[in-house]
Amino acid sequence: MVSENVLKRSPAGSFPAEDFRSGFVSIVGRPNVGKSTLLNRLVGVKIVITSARPQTTRNTIRGIANWPDAQVVFLDTPGIHEATTGLNRRMVKRALEALEDVDCILHMIEPALPIHPEDRSIMDRLARVGTPAFLLINKIDRVKKDTLLPLMEKAGRLHPFYEIIPLSALNGDGVDRLTERILSVLRPGPRYFPEDILTDRTERFLVAEFIREKIFRMTGEEIPYCSAVTVEKFEENADKKLIVISATIHVERENQKGIIIGRGGRRLKAIGKAAREDLELILGSRIFLELFVRAQKNWRSIPRLWEEMGIE
């Protein structure tokens, strides 16, 4: 593998073109409703980071599902919310752009009444784009089934969804039904990507994301939103079956740098170890991972730095 490769797996086989369907499907919703968990399940491999923290996803990420008679390109988007910073406004802008020029939209919500104002705003926008849309009521494993009917009735009055599907992205309940219904709205079409491709993102991007996921999981409330990761070196040694990676974690203040590093460097080592273990599974190679931490004052307020840090 080289640094600009996209993530691959073994080919699944070829299928007659006349029976083949394909298309682009956006997954949208508020932060932390389970969009990334659903994408990973639909693709069959973890390619998108997840955490219990809102706004984990910062970029639109394409995950490519190669099913027996179809190829579906799913767009996982940042959570749509009332943004108050320049960075968050850009994230929301990217998410809303993902409603355009797709074949189908999956609007994911949580199983609760009243319906959140931001969800109602998304439904209003769906009415304007006119694309077939499914409402996915996620996390049904956390609620009693008889509480879903009032929510489904209320949502159905707010927007004429193609179908409302209760599911659990975490354990897979309802996902088979979802895939069947997605196929029902896709038209015959070409394979847009080779069938061994799982995402159009590079390995460098995935490395940065998996490191950032571990920061989310191992630090306090403030740090994740002030952090970003850049990959400075990604070198493959085929003879040793080893990938050598050097990455920098960016934070905004010196005290945040100390929190990331931890006493005696223990937290930084734990972040590196957890990221390395995940990356070895997804990249299929031994990894040598070296991490550094840099304080960059107010980087979230400097647009030119966003792209340097991999934020579109």
N, C-alpha and C positions, 0 to 999 in steps of 0.2 A: 504494500500500500504506500501511497505517497500523500502528501499533505492536502492536495487538492482533490483527492478522490471523494466521491460520495459513498455513503455507507451501502454495502452490498450484502446479499446472502446468496445461497445457491439457487439456480434457476428452478422455477416451479413447473416448467413445461410450456408447450405452445398449444394454442387453441384455434379452431377455425375462425377466420376473420368475420364470416357472415353471422356467427353466433356471439360475437364479442361486443361488449358494451364498455364505454369508458366515459369519464367526466371528472369535473372538479367540484368538490363539496367543501363549503366553509363551515367550521364549527365556531359559533359565537356565543357570547354570554357574559355575565358579570364575572369579576375576578373570583377565583377559587370555587367554581361550581363543578369542576371535574373535566374540563375540556381536554387537557393534556392526558389525563388518565384514559379517557375514551379513545383518543388518537392512538396511544400505545397499544390498546387492546385491539383496535381495528386493524392496525398494521401487523400486529403479532410480535413485535419486538419493542423494547423500550428505546425510543429515539428522542423523546421529549422529557425534560426534567419535570418533576412534580414536588410539591411540598404543601403543607397545611397553610402556608402564608399566601395572602393575596398578591397578585401582580408578579408571580414567579416567571411567567412567560412575557418576554419583552419584545420578541420578534415574531412575525408570521412565519411558521415553519410548515413545510410541506412534507407530509408522510404519505408514502405510496403503498397502497394495499393491492396486492396481486392475488385476486380471487380466481377460482377455476374458469369462469367465463367473463371476467371483467377486470379492468384496472381502474381504481378510483384514487384520485389525488386529493387527499384531505388537507385543508388549510387550518392549522391550529393557530388561533389568534390571541393577542393580549386581551385581558379582561376589559370590557367596556364599562367605564365608570365616569363619575364627575371628576375630571382631572383638574388639578390645581397647580401643577408644575409643567414646565416646558417639556421635559422628558415624558411625563405621563400623557400630556396632550398629544405628543407624537405617537405614542403607543396606541392610544384610542383611535387616532386618525388612521393608522395602519389597519386596525381591526375593522373599522367601518368600510375601508376600501375593499376588504375581503368579501363584502356583500355583493360587489359588482362582478359581472362577467363570470359567474359560476353557474353550474347546472342545478345546484341544490344547496339549501342552507339548513343547518342543524342548529336550532336555538336551544341552548341548554339552560335550565333553571333548577332551583332547589325546590323540594316539596313543601312549600309553606304559603299560607295566606296571611295577610293580603299579598298580592303579587307586587314585587318590589317596583318602585317608580322607574328605576333604570331598565328593568325588564320590559315594562310597558313602553318605554321610549324606543327600545330595540324593536318591539312589535310594530310601532308606528313607522319606523324606517323600513321594515320588511314590506309593509303595505305599499311603500313608494317604489321599491325595486321590482316588485312583482315576480320574483323568483320562487318556485316551489319551496316551501319551508316546512320542516318537521319541528314540533316542539318536543324536546326531550326532558322529561322530569327525572332528574338524576337523584341518586342516593335513596332509592326506595327501600333499601335494606335498613334504613334508619327510621322508617315510619310505618304505621299500620296502613294496610291496603285500603281500608274504607275511608281514609282521610284524603285519598287522591281524587275521588270523584268530584267533590266540590271545586277543587283546583282545576281539574280538566274542563269542567263546565264553564268556569269563569274565564279561563284562557281562550277557550273556543269562541267566546263572545267577543274577545278583544281582537282576534285575528283569525282568518279562515285558514288554519294550518292544514297542510295536506294530510297530516295525521299527528295525533298526540301519543307519544310512546313513553310509558314509565320504564325506567331501567336503572341498573346499577353498573356504572362504568368500572367500579372496583371489582365486583365479583362476576360480572358478565351477564346477569339476569337481564333479559330483554334485548340484548345486543344482536342475537340471531334475527329477531324480528326486524330490528333496525336495518341490518344489511339487506334483508329481503326487500324491504320497502325502498331503500336507496336504489337498488337495481331496477325496481319497477319504474322509476322516473328517468333513468339514464337511457340515452339513445345508443344505437349501434355506433361504434367509433373506433379509432385507432388506439394502439398502445403508445402512450406519450413518452414513456420511459422504458428502458430495457427491464425485463422482468426480474432481474436480480438487484434492482435498485430499491432501497427502502426510503430514502430521503434525498432531496436535492442539496442538502447542506453538506459542507465539507467536514472532514474529520477534525480539522482545527476548530471549527465552530462547535462541534459536539464535545470536544475536550473542554473548551471554555464553559459550556453549559453545565457539564457534569461537575466541574469544580464549583461552579456557582451554586448548584443544588446542595452540595455538602456545606457550603457557607450558610445557606438558609437553614439547614437542619441542625447546625452545631453552634450557632451564635444566638445572641439575644434579639429582641424585637427590632432594634434600630439598624443593626449592621447590614442585613441583606439588601435593603433599599439603597444603601450608600455604597454598594460594592459592584464591581464589574471585573471581568477577567479577560486578559489578552494573552494569546499564545505566542511566545517569542521564538520558540524553536520546536520543530516537529521533524525528527530525522529517523528514518527507518534503517536498521542494520539487518539486512536479510540473512546474513551468515549467522548472526547470533539470535535471530528471530526476536528482535528487541526494537521497540520504538522509544527513542529518547525525547522527552518533552520538557520544555522549560516554559513556565507561565507566570504572569504577574497578576496579583490580586490588587485592584485599585480601590481605595477607600477615600473618604473626604477629609478626615482629621487624624492627627497623630495618635490620639487616644483610641480611635477605632483600629488603627494599625496594631496597637498593643493587645486589643481584645482578640483580633484575628490570630495573632501569633501565640498568645497565651503564655502562662508561666513556663519558663524554660523551653518555649517553642512547642509545647505539647499539643495545643489546639491545632496549630498549623500542620503538625505531623499527622494528626488524626484526620484532618480535612484531606491531606494528600493521600493517606492510606485508603480512605473510603473511596475517593475519586479514582485512584489507580485500580482498585479491585473491580469497580464497575466498568472502567475503560478496557481492562483486559478482556472482559466478557464480550463487550460490544465490538471491539476491534480485533479480537482473536489473536492477540499477541501479548508477550510480556511487555510491561511498561516500566520505564524509569522516569519518574515524575519529580521535577524540581520546582518548588514554589517560592516566590518572592512576594513581598507586600510593599506597596507604595502608597503614600498619602498624596492625593491630588486635590487641592482645595476646591470645593464647589464644582466638581466635574459635571454634576447633573445639570448645572446651569450653563454649560458651555457646549453649544451644539456641535462644534467641530470635533469635540472629543468623543461624541456619541458613536460616530462611525468608526473611529479608531478603536473603540472598545467593543465593536461588533454589534452595536445597536443601530438598526436601520433608521 
